[in-house]
Amino acid sequence: MATPAWVERLKKRWGLTSNWDFAVIFTVFAVTGTTTAFSKRYFFEWVGLDTDPLWLYILCYIGYMLLAYQPILLFFGTLVGKFTFFWGFVKRFIGWLLKPFGVKL
């Protein structure tokens, strides 16, 4: 069975050599997203944030998802032995986040 072209492009871009590494990395992204979304409920209950006012809830939701995703990604990436790969993603995100403030990594 042939590998789809988009998989090959991502493998080349990310410097991967095997389909197994690709599957592991995609699984880590999926588990991280699910864990972050699941943990949001408990975090918001802990800090006592409700959906009223809605604009504050949405702002806090976006902030939580952006900030909580990074350490969770590193945690799961480390568990599967791909810390260096995921650290590159986190560094690029932090650089993107700090760029408007004139900070360069």
N, CA and C atoms as a LAMMPS dump frame, in Angstrom:
ITEM: TIMESTEP
0
ITEM: NUMBER OF ATOMS
315
ITEM: BOX BOUNDS ff ff ff
-5.0000000000000000e+02 5.0000000000000000e+02
-5.0000000000000000e+02 5.0000000000000000e+02
-5.0000000000000000e+02 5.0000000000000000e+02
ITEM: ATOMS id mol type element x y z
1 1 1 N 0.834 -1.171 0
2 1 2 C 0 0 0
3 1 3 C 0.888 1.247 0
4 2 1 N 0.592 2.174 -0.87
5 2 2 C 1.381 3.392 -0.994
6 2 3 C 1.019 4.394 0.092
7 3 1 N 2.011 5.117 0.545
8 3 2 C 1.791 6.165 1.537
9 3 3 C 1.254 7.406 0.838
10 4 1 N 0.223 8.05 1.382
11 4 2 C -0.301 9.265 0.757
12 4 3 C 0.762 10.36 0.644
13 5 1 N 0.611 11.207 -0.348
14 5 2 C 1.605 12.25 -0.617
15 5 3 C 1.715 13.229 0.555
16 6 1 N 0.6 13.547 1.209
17 6 2 C 0.661 14.502 2.321
18 6 3 C 1.462 13.945 3.49
19 7 1 N 1.409 12.624 3.675
20 7 2 C 2.2 11.992 4.735
21 7 3 C 3.677 12.1 4.4
22 8 1 N 4.012 11.834 3.154
23 8 2 C 5.413 11.928 2.73
24 8 3 C 5.943 13.352 2.866
25 9 1 N 5.106 14.341 2.524
26 9 2 C 5.533 15.744 2.656
27 9 3 C 5.802 16.099 4.115
28 10 1 N 4.909 15.671 5.013
29 10 2 C 5.125 15.957 6.431
30 10 3 C 6.344 15.214 6.975
31 11 1 N 6.528 13.976 6.56
32 11 2 C 7.706 13.225 7.002
33 11 3 C 8.98 13.939 6.571
34 12 1 N 8.997 14.44 5.341
35 12 2 C 10.176 15.157 4.845
36 12 3 C 10.381 16.458 5.615
37 13 1 N 9.31 17.203 5.812
38 13 2 C 9.395 18.485 6.522
39 13 3 C 9.862 18.297 7.958
40 14 1 N 9.371 17.247 8.621
41 14 2 C 9.71 16.999 10.01
42 14 3 C 10.974 16.163 10.18
43 15 1 N 11.561 15.708 9.089
44 15 2 C 12.782 14.925 9.169
45 15 3 C 12.569 13.514 9.69
46 16 1 N 11.44 12.916 9.369
47 16 2 C 11.126 11.561 9.828
48 16 3 C 11.477 10.563 8.737
49 17 1 N 11.865 9.374 9.162
50 17 2 C 12.241 8.358 8.187
51 17 3 C 11.259 7.199 8.106
52 18 1 N 10.441 7.031 9.132
53 18 2 C 9.548 5.876 9.116
54 18 3 C 8.097 6.28 9.328
55 19 1 N 7.221 5.442 8.835
56 19 2 C 5.796 5.654 9.051
57 19 3 C 5.435 5.469 10.525
58 20 1 N 6.195 4.643 11.225
59 20 2 C 5.94 4.424 12.648
60 20 3 C 6.144 5.716 13.437
61 21 1 N 7.249 6.428 13.172
62 21 2 C 7.481 7.706 13.85
63 21 3 C 6.355 8.685 13.55
64 22 1 N 5.911 8.705 12.316
65 22 2 C 4.817 9.586 11.914
66 22 3 C 3.55 9.248 12.703
67 23 1 N 3.233 7.983 12.822
68 23 2 C 2.034 7.557 13.556
69 23 3 C 2.139 7.91 15.031
70 24 1 N 3.318 7.729 15.613
71 24 2 C 3.517 8.057 17.024
72 24 3 C 3.321 9.554 17.248
73 25 1 N 3.887 10.372 16.38
74 25 2 C 3.792 11.825 16.531
75 25 3 C 2.348 12.283 16.367
76 26 1 N 1.635 11.763 15.381
77 26 2 C 0.23 12.134 15.208
78 26 3 C -0.607 11.685 16.404
79 27 1 N -0.281 10.535 16.969
80 27 2 C -1 10.052 18.15
81 27 3 C -0.755 10.97 19.34
82 28 1 N 0.471 11.43 19.503
83 28 2 C 0.779 12.353 20.596
84 28 3 C -0.009 13.653 20.428
85 29 1 N -0.074 14.179 19.212
86 29 2 C -0.868 15.387 18.981
87 29 3 C -2.339 15.147 19.339
88 30 1 N -2.878 14.017 18.96
89 30 2 C -4.28 13.708 19.235
90 30 3 C -4.541 13.56 20.733
91 31 1 N -3.679 12.825 21.421
92 31 2 C -3.86 12.612 22.858
93 31 3 C -3.685 13.935 23.613
94 32 1 N -2.757 14.764 23.171
95 32 2 C -2.539 16.059 23.821
96 32 3 C -3.764 16.958 23.673
97 33 1 N -4.318 17.035 22.483
98 33 2 C -5.504 17.855 22.271
99 33 3 C -6.681 17.377 23.095
100 34 1 N -6.879 16.073 23.139
101 34 2 C -7.973 15.507 23.914
102 34 3 C -7.777 15.757 25.407
103 35 1 N -6.58 15.564 25.898
104 35 2 C -6.288 15.775 27.314
105 35 3 C -6.471 17.236 27.7
106 36 1 N -6.009 18.14 26.853
107 36 2 C -6.147 19.565 27.139
108 36 3 C -7.618 19.961 27.198
109 37 1 N -8.393 19.506 26.232
110 37 2 C -9.822 19.83 26.223
111 37 3 C -10.538 19.214 27.424
112 38 1 N -10.157 18.013 27.79
113 38 2 C -10.782 17.336 28.929
114 38 3 C -10.427 18.025 30.248
115 39 1 N -9.168 18.444 30.388
116 39 2 C -8.724 19.045 31.645
117 39 3 C -9.27 20.45 31.85
118 40 1 N -9.725 21.089 30.775
119 40 2 C -10.251 22.443 30.867
120 40 3 C -11.417 22.519 31.842
121 41 1 N -12.298 21.567 31.793
122 41 2 C -13.468 21.561 32.675
123 41 3 C -13.053 21.581 34.144
124 42 1 N -12.095 20.743 34.512
125 42 2 C -11.667 20.645 35.893
126 42 3 C -10.91 21.899 36.339
127 43 1 N -10.123 22.45 35.438
128 43 2 C -9.4 23.674 35.767
129 43 3 C -10.371 24.831 36.007
130 44 1 N -11.356 24.962 35.134
131 44 2 C -12.321 26.056 35.275
132 44 3 C -13.171 25.887 36.534
133 45 1 N -13.495 24.661 36.9
134 45 2 C -14.221 24.428 38.152
135 45 3 C -13.353 24.804 39.348
136 46 1 N -12.077 24.463 39.269
137 46 2 C -11.143 24.732 40.351
138 46 3 C -10.991 26.232 40.599
139 47 1 N -10.908 27.033 39.529
140 47 2 C -10.765 28.48 39.688
141 47 3 C -12.114 29.171 39.84
142 48 1 N -13.204 28.435 39.661
143 48 2 C -14.534 28.985 39.85
144 48 3 C -15.028 29.834 38.703
145 49 1 N -14.581 29.576 37.509
146 49 2 C -14.997 30.351 36.343
147 49 3 C -16.23 29.719 35.716
148 50 1 N -17.247 30.519 35.502
149 50 2 C -18.493 30.063 34.898
150 50 3 C -18.659 30.751 33.549
151 51 1 N -19.702 30.405 32.824
152 51 2 C -19.913 30.965 31.488
153 51 3 C -20.529 32.358 31.517
154 52 1 N -20.629 32.934 32.692
155 52 2 C -21.189 34.278 32.787
156 52 3 C -20.13 35.213 33.353
157 53 1 N -19.664 36.2 32.699
158 53 2 C -20.022 36.641 31.343
159 53 3 C -19.322 35.793 30.279
160 54 1 N -20.013 35.611 29.188
161 54 2 C -19.534 34.727 28.131
162 54 3 C -18.221 35.191 27.517
163 55 1 N -18.042 36.492 27.33
164 55 2 C -16.818 36.993 26.705
165 55 3 C -15.591 36.648 27.566
166 56 1 N -15.734 36.71 28.886
167 56 2 C -14.621 36.37 29.777
168 56 3 C -14.329 34.874 29.72
169 57 1 N -15.384 34.07 29.664
170 57 2 C -15.212 32.625 29.569
171 57 3 C -14.466 32.254 28.282
172 58 1 N -14.865 32.866 27.167
173 58 2 C -14.227 32.571 25.876
174 58 3 C -12.765 33.003 25.895
175 59 1 N -12.498 34.168 26.438
176 59 2 C -11.118 34.659 26.514
177 59 3 C -10.257 33.733 27.369
178 60 1 N -10.778 33.336 28.518
179 60 2 C -10.04 32.42 29.392
180 60 3 C -9.882 31.043 28.757
181 61 1 N -10.891 30.594 28.026
182 61 2 C -10.835 29.303 27.344
183 61 3 C -9.706 29.296 26.315
184 62 1 N -9.646 30.333 25.503
185 62 2 C -8.59 30.417 24.486
186 62 3 C -7.221 30.474 25.151
187 63 1 N -7.099 31.297 26.192
188 63 2 C -5.825 31.386 26.906
189 63 3 C -5.421 30.066 27.525
190 64 1 N -6.372 29.395 28.14
191 64 2 C -6.062 28.099 28.757
192 64 3 C -5.613 27.088 27.709
193 65 1 N -6.346 27.009 26.61
194 65 2 C -6.006 26.023 25.587
195 65 3 C -4.622 26.293 24.998
196 66 1 N -4.302 27.561 24.764
197 66 2 C -2.993 27.892 24.201
198 66 3 C -1.861 27.59 25.175
199 67 1 N -2.069 27.912 26.443
200 67 2 C -0.994 27.759 27.421
201 67 3 C -0.892 26.354 27.998
202 68 1 N -1.991 25.664 28.172
203 68 2 C -1.943 24.32 28.762
204 68 3 C -1.466 23.278 27.756
205 69 1 N -1.713 23.52 26.469
206 69 2 C -1.351 22.547 25.443
207 69 3 C 0.158 22.286 25.407
208 70 1 N 0.948 23.322 25.6
209 70 2 C 2.403 23.187 25.45
210 70 3 C 3.04 22.224 26.449
211 71 1 N 2.828 22.392 27.77
212 71 2 C 3.45 21.43 28.696
213 71 3 C 2.875 20.02 28.561
214 72 1 N 1.592 19.927 28.226
215 72 2 C 1.006 18.59 28.038
216 72 3 C 1.632 17.918 26.819
217 73 1 N 1.867 18.692 25.758
218 73 2 C 2.539 18.155 24.566
219 73 3 C 3.942 17.659 24.914
220 74 1 N 4.672 18.431 25.682
221 74 2 C 6.012 17.994 26.089
222 74 3 C 5.951 16.759 26.971
223 75 1 N 4.965 16.683 27.846
224 75 2 C 4.825 15.52 28.722
225 75 3 C 4.625 14.247 27.9
226 76 1 N 3.629 14.265 27.005
227 76 2 C 3.368 13.064 26.21
228 76 3 C 4.497 12.791 25.218
229 77 1 N 5.09 13.84 24.678
230 77 2 C 6.229 13.658 23.776
231 77 3 C 7.4 12.992 24.471
232 78 1 N 7.615 13.361 25.729
233 78 2 C 8.69 12.745 26.504
234 78 3 C 8.373 11.282 26.798
235 79 1 N 7.108 10.992 27.085
236 79 2 C 6.723 9.605 27.367
237 79 3 C 7.022 8.668 26.199
238 80 1 N 6.875 9.159 24.975
239 80 2 C 7.123 8.308 23.804
240 80 3 C 8.546 8.457 23.275
241 81 1 N 9.385 9.237 23.964
242 81 2 C 10.785 9.367 23.575
243 81 3 C 11.037 10.347 22.439
244 82 1 N 10.154 11.303 22.247
245 82 2 C 10.304 12.278 21.159
246 82 3 C 10.375 13.707 21.709
247 83 1 N 11.011 13.884 22.861
248 83 2 C 11.08 15.195 23.485
249 83 3 C 11.69 16.234 22.554
250 84 1 N 12.783 15.914 21.904
251 84 2 C 13.47 16.877 21.041
252 84 3 C 12.563 17.351 19.918
253 85 1 N 11.831 16.449 19.314
254 85 2 C 10.917 16.817 18.233
255 85 3 C 9.854 17.78 18.731
256 86 1 N 9.217 17.455 19.852
257 86 2 C 8.132 18.292 20.358
258 86 3 C 8.651 19.581 20.991
259 87 1 N 9.866 19.573 21.511
260 87 2 C 10.445 20.797 22.042
261 87 3 C 10.611 21.825 20.914
262 88 1 N 10.937 21.359 19.719
263 88 2 C 11.014 22.26 18.563
264 88 3 C 9.673 22.92 18.277
265 89 1 N 8.592 22.163 18.36
266 89 2 C 7.249 22.724 18.164
267 89 3 C 6.927 23.763 19.233
268 90 1 N 7.229 23.432 20.473
269 90 2 C 6.921 24.348 21.572
270 90 3 C 7.757 25.626 21.45
271 91 1 N 9.03 25.49 21.1
272 91 2 C 9.879 26.674 20.932
273 91 3 C 9.359 27.582 19.824
274 92 1 N 8.925 27.009 18.719
275 92 2 C 8.368 27.824 17.628
276 92 3 C 7.092 28.524 18.075
277 93 1 N 6.256 27.845 18.849
278 93 2 C 5.029 28.465 19.337
279 93 3 C 5.34 29.611 20.293
280 94 1 N 6.261 29.386 21.216
281 94 2 C 6.627 30.445 22.163
282 94 3 C 7.215 31.634 21.42
283 95 1 N 8.045 31.365 20.41
284 95 2 C 8.589 32.444 19.586
285 95 3 C 7.499 33.219 18.881
286 96 1 N 6.506 32.509 18.348
287 96 2 C 5.38 33.162 17.679
288 96 3 C 4.584 34.01 18.671
289 97 1 N 4.412 33.497 19.89
290 97 2 C 3.65 34.196 20.91
291 97 3 C 4.367 35.46 21.386
292 98 1 N 5.692 35.417 21.455
293 98 2 C 6.461 36.552 21.97
294 98 3 C 6.907 37.527 20.888
295 99 1 N 6.761 37.164 19.633
296 99 2 C 7.221 38.009 18.524
297 99 3 C 6.64 39.421 18.554
298 100 1 N 5.335 39.6 18.844
299 100 2 C 4.808 40.973 18.885
300 100 3 C 5.441 41.857 19.961
301 101 1 N 6.061 41.245 20.959
302 101 2 C 6.694 41.994 22.031
303 101 3 C 8.178 42.237 21.787
304 102 1 N 8.667 41.846 20.623
305 102 2 C 10.06 42.075 20.259
306 102 3 C 11.029 41.081 20.851
307 103 1 N 10.542 39.99 21.4
308 103 2 C 11.397 38.971 21.985
309 103 3 C 11.693 37.903 20.945
310 104 1 N 12.979 37.591 20.775
311 104 2 C 13.378 36.548 19.829
312 104 3 C 14.054 35.426 20.585
313 105 1 N 13.711 34.206 20.215
314 105 2 C 14.337 33.028 20.855
315 105 3 C 15.529 32.568 20.071
